[in-house]
Amino acid sequence: MIKNKNLFIRRIHRYLGLFIGIQFLGWTISGLYFSWNDIDSVHGDHMRKSPAFISANVSTVSPTDAIEKLKQTQTVDSIHSVHLIRVLGNPVYQIAYFSGHVGEGMHHHVHYALADAATGEVKKALTKDEGVAVAKEQVVLGAEVSKVHYLELTDGHHEYREKPLPAWAVSFKNPDCTVYVSAELGTFQSIRHDQWRAFDFLWMFHTMDYAGRDNFNNWLLRILSVFGLLTVISGFTLYVISSRTLKKLIN
């Protein structure tokens, strides 16, 4: 009876180990990579210049003036936020607003507009040249632009995901990286390079979210986690019922 029980648990442990072994290997390799890499380097901080700020002597009009001028061309139901930002050395109001009334409890779609903070005049979204100029402000001296793309759509596997669109993707060489700038917000969003791409690929194995990479609540991860727990429990159980040392201590 005991022999059959041992054999049954051995088989469970063996097949569970075979079933989840590849995923365990993926978790281990990705975990090692994460622990041995500086997260600031992964984020590309070493490729960026120190940020520039707006002078304390800046002269601006009231944000209300900018909002009133925005109302002349757009339907503005309510204001989400107004930020004073720096765009290519100039003070700019970044206005986030809702257009059209939405019932209580429903989600609004946020729209964005830029306005010259010195005059209140509404500005258009960043042009290609402006997007490239903003990107150049981010990277270290000596970087050369190799190509520029205008992004209107991305998928779950794109390195620029869940961030504001449209955006300018400006690729550089020396250092080899891509800087993403939001056209409507007028600001830098992220910098991507090979170390980040390797991190992101291994992150997909870690989260087991092979569609979007960032969902820790997916069912595949939940199921494999349960199977992993069963594998460990079966291993401990197998040791307890087959250990001669424990049997001698008990007897």
Secondary structure as UniProt FT lines:
FT   HELIX           2..35
FT   HELIX           39..42
FT   TURN            43..44
FT   HELIX           45..47
FT   TURN            56..57
FT   HELIX           63..71
FT   TURN            72..73
FT   STRAND          78..87
FT   TURN            88..89
FT   STRAND          90..98
FT   TURN            104..105
FT   STRAND          110..116
FT   TURN            117..119
FT   STRAND          122..123
FT   HELIX           128..136
FT   TURN            137..138
FT   TURN            141..142
FT   STRAND          144..151
FT   TURN            156..157
FT   STRAND          167..173
FT   TURN            174..176
FT   STRAND          177..182
FT   TURN            183..185
FT   STRAND          188..192
FT   HELIX           194..207
FT   TURN            210..212
FT   TURN            216..217
FT   HELIX           219..242
FT   HELIX           244..250
//
